[in-house]
Amino acid sequence: MEKRRELKRIGLLMAVLALAAPAMAAPQRVVINKSQQMLRAYEGDRLVLQTHVSTGKEGKETPNGRFRAGAKYRMHRSSRYHNAPMPYSVVVNGHYFIHGYTSVPNYPASHGCIRLPLNNGNPARWFYHWIKPGTPISIVGDWPGSRSGRDSRSLTIMRARPVP
């Protein structure tokens, strides 16, 4: 009888731990570096995704700052740019989103959003399913472009890779 109670206690403890595990998971955070045109996603200190991005072009720059992930939309349509499809969208701030796009060059080319590739393993989809509303997003850096004489063709395109 005593052994049966002990087994019930152990089972109850395991159930409580299983329910608490998601809350004990390492905190998520995202860093977008415009100088490198790179997005890095972390769980604690562990890098879980690194992929190239394309941020806002001259005159439509993506703002730097600290934000929190807002609403997520499997398919959003731009209210500013001819109802353009924006799959796997995550609101960053106002009309600025992180979303999937078919053309993601290794230089700023968007109207201010952060474009994620839909090909090469579809990091846009992976990111959309991974990120939770409220996740901190830091946007840093500056694209030097021709002002510093840096040629965007000399940059290395990083392939998206979830890191185990």
C-alpha positions as CSV (number, residue, x, y, z in Angstrom):
1,M,0.0,0.0,0.0
2,E,2.8,2.4,0.9
3,K,4.6,1.6,-2.3
4,R,1.5,2.4,-4.3
5,R,1.2,5.8,-2.7
6,E,4.9,6.5,-3.4
7,L,4.4,5.6,-7.1
8,K,1.4,8.0,-7.2
9,R,3.4,10.8,-5.7
10,I,6.2,10.2,-8.2
11,G,3.7,10.1,-11.1
12,L,2.1,13.4,-9.9
13,L,5.5,15.0,-9.5
14,M,6.4,14.0,-13.1
15,A,3.1,15.4,-14.4
16,V,3.7,18.7,-12.6
17,L,7.3,18.9,-14.0
18,A,6.1,18.1,-17.5
19,L,3.5,20.9,-17.3
20,A,6.1,23.3,-15.9
21,A,8.8,22.5,-18.5
22,P,7.7,25.0,-21.1
23,A,7.7,27.8,-18.5
24,M,11.2,26.8,-17.5
25,A,12.5,26.9,-21.1
26,A,15.3,29.3,-22.0
27,P,13.9,32.8,-22.9
28,Q,13.7,33.6,-26.6
29,R,15.3,36.7,-28.2
30,V,16.0,37.9,-31.7
31,V,18.8,40.1,-33.0
32,I,18.6,41.6,-36.5
33,N,21.9,43.1,-37.6
34,K,21.3,45.5,-40.6
35,S,25.1,45.9,-41.1
36,Q,25.3,42.1,-41.8
37,Q,21.7,41.7,-43.1
38,M,21.4,38.8,-40.7
39,L,18.8,37.5,-38.3
40,R,19.8,35.4,-35.3
41,A,17.3,33.8,-33.0
42,Y,18.3,32.5,-29.6
43,E,17.0,30.4,-26.8
44,G,19.0,31.7,-23.8
45,D,22.5,31.8,-25.1
46,R,22.0,29.0,-27.7
47,L,21.7,30.1,-31.3
48,V,18.7,28.3,-32.9
49,L,18.4,30.0,-36.2
50,Q,20.7,32.2,-38.3
51,T,19.6,33.4,-41.7
52,H,20.3,36.3,-44.1
53,V,17.5,38.9,-44.4
54,S,16.8,42.0,-46.4
55,T,15.9,45.1,-44.5
56,G,14.6,48.5,-45.6
57,K,16.3,50.2,-48.6
58,E,17.5,53.8,-48.6
59,G,14.5,56.1,-47.9
60,K,12.5,53.2,-46.4
61,E,15.0,52.2,-43.7
62,T,14.0,49.6,-41.1
63,P,14.1,51.4,-37.7
64,N,16.7,50.4,-35.1
65,G,15.5,49.8,-31.5
66,R,14.2,47.3,-29.0
67,F,10.8,45.8,-29.8
68,R,8.6,42.9,-28.8
69,A,7.1,40.5,-31.2
70,G,3.4,41.3,-31.7
71,A,0.6,39.5,-33.5
72,K,1.4,36.7,-35.9
73,Y,-0.4,36.1,-39.2
74,R,0.0,33.0,-41.4
75,M,-0.8,35.2,-44.4
76,H,-1.0,39.0,-44.1
77,R,-1.6,41.4,-46.9
78,S,0.1,44.8,-47.0
79,S,-2.3,47.7,-46.5
80,R,0.3,50.1,-47.9
81,Y,1.8,48.3,-50.9
82,H,-1.0,47.0,-53.3
83,N,-2.2,44.2,-51.1
84,A,1.2,42.4,-51.4
85,P,1.3,39.0,-49.8
86,M,3.3,38.8,-46.6
87,P,3.4,35.1,-45.6
88,Y,4.5,34.1,-42.1
89,S,4.2,37.6,-40.7
90,V,5.2,38.8,-37.2
91,V,4.5,42.3,-36.2
92,V,7.6,44.2,-35.0
93,N,6.2,47.7,-34.6
94,G,3.3,49.4,-36.4
95,H,3.6,48.7,-40.1
96,Y,7.0,47.0,-39.7
97,F,6.9,43.2,-40.0
98,I,9.3,40.2,-40.2
99,H,7.8,38.1,-43.0
100,G,8.6,35.6,-45.7
101,Y,9.4,36.8,-49.2
102,T,10.5,35.2,-52.5
103,S,13.3,37.8,-53.2
104,V,15.7,38.2,-50.3
105,P,19.0,39.7,-51.6
106,N,21.9,40.2,-49.2
107,Y,21.4,44.0,-49.2
108,P,18.5,46.3,-48.1
109,A,15.7,46.0,-50.6
110,S,12.4,46.2,-48.8
111,H,10.0,49.0,-47.9
112,G,11.0,48.8,-44.3
113,C,10.0,45.2,-43.3
114,I,12.5,42.5,-42.6
115,R,12.3,39.9,-45.4
116,L,13.1,36.2,-44.5
117,P,13.7,33.6,-47.3
118,L,10.9,31.2,-48.2
119,N,13.4,28.9,-49.9
120,N,16.5,27.0,-48.6
121,G,14.6,25.3,-45.8
122,N,12.0,28.1,-45.5
123,P,13.4,29.9,-42.5
124,A,10.4,32.2,-42.6
125,R,8.0,29.4,-41.7
126,W,10.4,28.0,-39.1
127,F,10.7,31.5,-37.5
128,Y,7.0,32.1,-37.6
129,H,6.3,28.8,-35.7
130,W,9.1,29.4,-33.2
131,I,8.6,33.0,-32.1
132,K,6.1,33.8,-29.4
133,P,4.3,37.1,-29.0
134,G,6.3,39.2,-26.5
135,T,9.7,37.9,-27.6
136,P,12.3,40.6,-27.5
137,I,13.5,41.8,-30.9
138,S,16.6,44.0,-31.2
139,I,17.3,45.7,-34.5
140,V,20.9,47.1,-34.7
141,G,23.5,48.3,-37.1
142,D,23.6,50.4,-40.2
143,W,23.9,49.4,-43.9
144,P,27.0,51.2,-45.1
145,G,26.2,50.8,-48.8
146,S,28.1,53.0,-51.2
147,R,28.8,55.6,-48.5
148,S,31.7,53.5,-47.1
149,G,32.7,52.0,-50.5
150,R,31.6,48.6,-49.4
151,D,30.3,46.5,-52.3
152,S,27.3,44.3,-51.3
153,R,28.4,41.6,-53.8
154,S,31.4,40.9,-51.5
155,L,29.2,39.8,-48.6
156,T,28.7,36.1,-48.0
157,I,25.2,34.9,-48.0
158,M,24.5,32.8,-45.0
159,R,22.2,29.9,-45.6
160,A,19.4,29.6,-43.1
161,R,20.2,26.9,-40.6
162,P,18.3,25.9,-37.5
163,V,21.1,25.1,-35.0
164,P,20.5,21.9,-33.0
